[in-house]
Amino acid sequence: MALPPDKTNTSNAQQDVFLREVDDALRQDQFEGFLSRYGKPLGAAIVVALAAFGGLLSWNHYRTKGYEERTEAFVQAGDRLQASNLDGAAEKLRPIAATNGSDANASSARLMLGAIALKQNKPADALKLFRQVADDANAPQPLRDLASVRAVATNFDAMQPQDVIAQLKPLAVPGNPWFGPAAELVGMAYLKQGNQGQAGPLFAAIAKDKTADPGLRSRAGQLAAALGVDAVADIVNEKGEPYGKTPAKAADGE
């Protein structure tokens, strides 16, 4: 007589699979994905800061020259990033990041240098830059929040789950600009704690967030469904298509 399957072992095995899959996704921290998700907010912050900076300095030739040099440096850094010339881009960004000010220009340059460091397999350098922005009380709050998310993602394996939750839970709420990536990390921390009851609904909320990255929504949707949260109808895959639905067949006669 066949013995019934051990539900506890099955559940643990499924959770291990979840953790490995999402951990792999977190490790695939492609620079292109960073630019795709955060390029617009960073660009907007840079443009606003530069515009304000330029307006204040219209009467001062020396400062106007500095404004123009920063603008040109960002343009050149962007061109080099597109050409996969990471060292060249970093060379243009370092002088901006090294300035004493805590404006959006310096903070954005540090964030971009951190992303370049990750791409170059230098997580310690990246973590230092992200924390520098996150801990800067004078930096723009949206960039500080982004830096917090990036710092936790970079150091996730070395952190205790409760520390991840404490740092990112305030950002892991729908409507926050960084809800998707922050909530994914908080959800993973819940899973490490064995708290599937809180992880499942959080992953489902990410899957339903139409402003989140499609790849992130797909990962979160699959995890939510596997954890028993009924959100499949609202989940999409990487192509933005409904996840878990089978197209109707004409031969079915329905």
N, C-alpha and C positions, 0 to 999 in steps of 0.2 A: 504493500500500500504506500503510495507516494505521500511524502510529508508536505504539509503546506509550506509555502515560501516564508522565510524569515523576514517580516516586514521591516524590522528594525535595521537589519543588515542592508536591505534594499534601499531604505531611506538614507542610511549613511553613505552608501555607495553613490547614490544620486547626488547627495550634497557634495561629495568629493569631486564628482564630475563637474558640478556647477562651479565650484571654487577653481578648479583647474582651467575651465573654459574662460571664465571671466578674468582670472589672473593672467592667462595668456593674452587676452585682449588688452589688459592694462599694460602688459609688457611691450605690446606692439605699439609703442608710443611714437608713431610716425610723425615727422615734422610737418608733412603735408596735411595730416589730419588736424594738427594744432592750428595751422594757418586757416584751414577751412572752418573750424569751429569758432576761433577767437579772432580771426583776422579783421572782421568787420568791427567788433567792439574796440579792439586795439586801434584800428585805423581811425575810427570816429574820435576816440580819446586824443589821439595824436593830432588830428586835424583841428579839433576844438582848442586844444592847448596851444598849438602853433598859431592859430588865428588870433586868439586872445593875446598871445605873446607878441605877435607882430603889431597888433593895434596899439599896445602899450608902448612899443618901442619905435613907433613911427618917427618920433622927434629925435631919436638918438642914433647916430650913425653907427657907433660901435656895437650897440645891442642889435640893431637891424642886421648888421653883418653877421652876428652870431646866430640870429634867427635863420638867415638864409643858408648859413653853413650847416645848421642842423637839418633843415629841410632837405638840402642836397644830400646829406649823409644818409638820411632815411631812404631817399629815392635810390641811391647807389646800393645801399644794403639790400633793398628789395630786389633790385636787378640781379645782384649776385646770388641771392637765395634762389631765385627762379632758375639760375644757371647751375644750381647745386654747388656753388662756391662758398661753402660754409666758413672757411677761414677768412675769405675776403669780406664776407658780410660781417663777421665778428670784428674785423679790423675797423670797419666803419662805425660800428655800434659802441665799441668800448669807450671812446672819448665822451659820448653822450651819457653812457651809464655811469661814468666816473665823475660827473659833475656833482657839485655839492647840493644842488637843488633837489627837491622832492616832487617836481612837477611830473606831468604825464609823460613828457619826453624821456626823462631819465628812467622812470619806472617801466615804460614800454620797452626801452632799450634793454633793460635788465631782464625782463621777461623773455624777450626774443633771444638774448644771449643764453638764458637758461635752456630754452628749447633747442638751441644749437648744441649746447653741451650734452643734452640727452641724445641728440642725433649722433654725436661723436663718442657716445658711450662714456661720458664723464658725469655720472649721476651725482657725485659729491659736489662738483662745481655747480651743477644745475640747482641742487638743493640749496646751496648757499645763496645763490642769486634770488631764487624764489622767496626764501625766508627774509631776505633783505627788503624786498618789496612788501611782503605781508606784514612785517613788523614796523614799517615806516608809517608812523601816525600822520605824517604830512602828505603822504601819497594819496592820489584819488582812490576813494573807497572801492569802485568797481575793479580797479586793477589790484588792489590789496586782496579782494575776495578771490580773484582769479589766481593770484599768486598762492593763496592758501590752498586752493584746490590742487594746483600743480605741485606744491610741496608735499602734500599728503600722497598724491598719486606716485610721486617719485620715491617716497620713503615708506610706502604702504606695508611692505613685507616686514619691516623692522619695527612697526608701530603696534601697540596694543589696540584691540578693537575699540575699547572704550575711549581711547584717545582720539581715534579717527572720528567716532561719533560725536564726541564733545566739540571737536574743531569744526566739523562740516555740517552738523545737523541744522544750524541756523541758516545755511545756504540751501539745504536739501528740501526746499518747499516750492511747490508749483508757483510760477510767476517770477522767481528769482532768475536773473540772467544765467547763473551757473547751476541751475537746478539739476540738469541731466547728469553731468559728470560728478557733481557733489553727491547726488542721491545714489548713484551707482556705487561709489566708494562706501557710503554709509550702509547701503544694502549688503555689500560684501562683508563689512565689519559685523553686521547682524548675523550673517551666515556663519562667520568664524565663531561667534558666540553661541551658535546653535539656535538662534532666535528666528526661526523661519516665519513665525507669525507676524513679525514686523518687516521682515525682508520682502516677503511676497507682495503685499500691497504697495510697497515703495517701488519695486520693480514694475508693477502694473501701472503706477502713476507715470513713470518714465515712458513706458510704452505708449501711453495715451497722449503724451505731450507732443503736439504737432510741431513745436518749435525746436525740438531736440534733433540731434543728428540721426539720420535714418539707421546707420549701423548700430548706434547706441540703443535706439528704440527696439531694434530687432533682437539684440542680446537680452535686453531687459524683458522683452515680451516672452521670449522662450523660457527665461528663468521664472517669470511670474506664472506662466502656464504649468511648468513642471512642479511648481510649489503649490499648485492647486487653486490659484487665484483666477477667477473667471474674467479674463480681460482679453481673450483671444480675438474677439470681434473687433477690437480697437487697436490691435497690434499690426504693425507693418514690418516688412523686411527691408533689406538694404536699398531696394528699388522703390520703396514707398508703397508697395503693394500689400494688401491685407494678408496677414500671416495666419496660417492654419485653416484657410478656406480652399476648397476644391472647386474649380470652375464647373458650372453646370454643363452637362453633356447633352447634345441634341438628341442622341440615340436613346436617352433615358425615357423620352416621351413625357417629360413633365411639363 
